[in-house]
Amino acid sequence: MTLHFWIAARACLMFTLVCCLSSLITEPLSAVEGQDKWQPLFDGKTFEGWEGDIDTVWRIEDGAFTAGSLKKKQADNNFLATKKLFANFELKLKWKLEGTEGFVNGGVQFRSKRIPNHHEVIGYQADLGAGYDGALYDESRRKTMLMKPTAEVLAKATKPLGQWNDYRIRAEGKRIQLWLNGIQTVDYTEADANIEQTGIIAVQIHGNATSVVQYKDISIQELSTSTRLSGD
């Protein structure tokens, strides 16, 4: 009776140890695999992988892409853009906006392209500032607000001017979703089949304002074609 008991106890102990070792082996690996999907687009120190009016409009301060001044008005819209094109992805970043005069505003462009010999770009923009936080705008193309959050949602999602905000942007096929500070503000499906689904990512300072805008902690997770919505 005692021998059988110890044999059973030993078998139970061995099974528990195997389960624990298996957990220790597999959990860190799965965590690493998940982390590997996210790639930084900005190292916090250099403009590597980006192009635009570097040093004349855009600079790096406190680990953030920075543009504008609280003493001098920014004349025109200006964009700092990735050299690489992206199609289906999830993008995360932080932004902060300050301003004293004019249209204090910025934005995160995606699936966009530059207009040749011009300061503007064409494409989707996750808007920010001037009452348009969390909204989806079509910059220089249809020039219209495609979707914006309700006043109730905006009240929950927005922070006072001068504080850091979190933006999450997900583009899958024709579907575009935005989250501001963890709250979803947009779930939009593109009805126009002619709208391009590939392009640059860019950050904006809006013209005609005395303002400073900053962007940091920019990372992306590209989505495979198998993750697209059915029917896209």
C-alpha positions in Angstrom: 0.0 0.0 0.0 2.8 2.4 1.0 4.9 1.5 -2.1 2.0 2.1 -4.4 1.4 5.5 -2.8 5.0 6.6 -3.2 5.0 5.4 -6.9 1.9 7.4 -7.6 3.2 10.4 -5.8 6.5 10.3 -7.7 4.7 10.0 -11.0 2.5 13.0 -10.1 5.6 15.0 -9.2 7.3 14.1 -12.4 4.2 15.1 -14.5 4.1 18.5 -12.6 7.8 19.2 -13.3 7.4 18.4 -17.0 4.4 20.8 -17.2 6.3 23.5 -15.5 9.4 23.1 -17.7 7.2 23.1 -20.8 5.6 26.3 -19.6 9.0 27.9 -19.0 10.2 27.0 -22.5 7.1 27.8 -24.5 5.9 31.0 -22.9 9.0 33.1 -23.4 9.2 31.9 -27.0 5.7 32.9 -27.8 6.2 36.3 -26.2 9.3 36.8 -28.3 7.5 35.7 -31.4 4.8 38.3 -30.7 7.3 41.0 -30.1 9.1 40.2 -33.3 6.1 41.2 -35.3 6.4 44.8 -34.1 9.2 46.8 -35.8 10.3 50.3 -34.8 10.0 52.9 -37.6 11.9 55.5 -35.5 15.0 54.9 -33.3 14.5 58.0 -31.3 17.9 59.4 -32.4 18.1 59.7 -36.2 16.1 60.2 -39.3 17.1 56.8 -40.7 14.3 55.5 -43.0 12.6 58.9 -43.2 12.8 61.8 -45.7 11.6 65.4 -45.8 12.7 68.9 -44.7 15.1 67.6 -42.1 16.8 70.3 -40.0 14.8 73.1 -41.8 11.4 72.0 -40.5 11.9 68.7 -38.7 14.3 68.0 -35.8 14.6 65.5 -33.0 14.0 66.6 -29.4 13.7 64.3 -26.4 13.5 61.2 -28.6 10.7 62.6 -30.7 10.2 64.0 -34.2 9.5 67.6 -33.6 8.4 70.5 -35.8 7.2 74.1 -35.3 7.7 76.9 -32.8 5.7 78.7 -30.2 7.3 82.0 -31.3 7.1 81.7 -35.1 4.2 80.7 -37.4 4.6 77.6 -39.6 3.7 78.8 -43.1 2.6 75.6 -44.9 1.7 72.1 -44.1 4.8 69.9 -43.9 5.3 66.2 -43.8 8.1 63.9 -42.7 7.6 60.6 -44.5 8.9 57.0 -44.5 11.0 55.9 -47.5 9.2 52.6 -47.5 5.7 51.9 -48.6 3.2 50.0 -46.5 -0.2 48.3 -47.3 -1.8 46.3 -44.5 -0.5 47.0 -41.1 -1.1 48.1 -37.5 0.7 51.3 -36.4 1.3 52.6 -32.9 2.8 55.9 -31.9 2.6 58.7 -29.4 1.9 62.4 -30.3 1.8 65.7 -28.5 0.6 69.1 -29.7 1.0 72.6 -28.3 0.0 75.9 -29.8 -1.0 79.5 -29.2 -2.4 80.8 -32.5 -4.0 79.7 -35.7 -5.0 76.2 -36.8 -3.1 74.1 -34.2 -3.2 70.7 -35.8 -1.2 67.7 -37.1 -1.8 64.3 -38.4 -0.5 60.8 -39.3 -0.7 60.0 -43.0 -0.9 56.5 -44.3 -1.4 54.8 -47.6 -0.3 58.2 -48.9 2.0 59.7 -51.5 3.8 63.0 -52.1 2.5 65.4 -54.7 5.5 66.1 -57.0 7.2 69.5 -56.5 4.7 70.4 -53.8 4.7 70.5 -50.0 1.4 68.4 -49.7 0.7 64.7 -49.7 -2.3 62.8 -50.8 -4.0 60.1 -48.7 -5.6 59.0 -45.5 -4.8 61.0 -42.3 -5.5 60.1 -38.7 -6.2 63.7 -37.7 -5.2 65.4 -34.5 -5.8 68.8 -33.0 -8.1 71.7 -33.7 -11.1 69.6 -32.6 -10.4 66.7 -35.0 -8.6 64.3 -32.6 -9.4 60.7 -33.6 -10.9 61.6 -36.9 -10.1 60.1 -40.4 -9.5 62.8 -43.1 -8.7 62.4 -46.8 -5.8 64.8 -47.3 -5.5 66.6 -50.6 -7.6 64.0 -52.4 -11.3 64.2 -51.6 -10.5 66.8 -49.0 -13.2 65.6 -46.7 -13.7 64.1 -43.3 -14.4 60.5 -43.9 -15.4 59.7 -40.3 -15.1 61.3 -36.9 -16.0 60.2 -33.4 -19.1 61.4 -31.7 -18.9 64.1 -29.0 -19.4 61.4 -26.3 -16.5 59.3 -27.6 -14.3 62.3 -28.1 -14.9 63.4 -24.5 -13.6 60.1 -23.2 -10.6 59.8 -25.6 -9.1 63.3 -25.7 -6.5 64.8 -23.3 -5.7 68.5 -22.8 -3.4 70.2 -25.2 0.3 69.6 -24.4 -0.1 66.0 -23.1 1.1 62.8 -24.8 -1.5 60.8 -26.6 -1.5 57.3 -28.0 -2.6 56.6 -31.5 -3.3 53.1 -32.9 -4.0 52.8 -36.6 -5.0 49.6 -38.3 -5.4 49.2 -42.1 -6.7 45.9 -43.5 -7.8 45.8 -47.1 -10.7 48.3 -47.3 -11.2 48.6 -43.6 -9.5 51.3 -41.5 -9.8 51.6 -37.7 -8.4 54.2 -35.3 -8.0 54.2 -31.6 -7.1 57.3 -29.5 -5.8 56.7 -26.0 -7.2 53.2 -26.1 -10.7 54.2 -27.3 -11.9 53.3 -30.8 -12.9 56.5 -32.7 -13.2 55.2 -36.3 -14.3 52.0 -38.0 -14.4 52.9 -41.7 -14.8 50.8 -44.8 -13.6 52.3 -48.1 -16.3 52.1 -50.8 -14.2 53.5 -53.6 -12.4 50.7 -55.4 -10.0 53.2 -57.0 -8.5 54.4 -53.7 -4.9 53.0 -53.3 -4.2 50.6 -50.5 -0.5 51.1 -50.4 1.7 54.1 -49.7 4.0 56.0 -47.3 3.4 56.8 -43.7 4.1 60.4 -42.7 3.7 62.8 -39.8 2.4 66.3 -40.3 2.7 69.8 -38.9 -0.2 72.0 -40.1 0.5 75.4 -41.6 -0.9 78.7 -40.6 -0.3 78.1 -36.9 2.1 79.0 -34.1 2.5 75.5 -32.8 4.8 72.6 -31.9 4.0 69.0 -32.7 5.9 65.9 -31.6 5.8 62.2 -32.5 7.6 59.3 -30.9 7.6 55.5 -30.1 6.6 54.8 -33.7 6.3 51.1 -34.4 4.5 49.0 -37.0 3.3 45.4 -37.4 2.8 44.5 -41.1 -0.2 42.2 -41.7 0.0 39.3 -44.1 -2.5 39.0 -46.9 -4.1 36.1 -45.0 -5.2 38.5 -42.3 -7.3 40.7 -44.6 -11.0 40.9 -44.3 -12.9 38.4 -46.4 -14.0 39.9 -49.7 -11.3 42.5 -49.8 
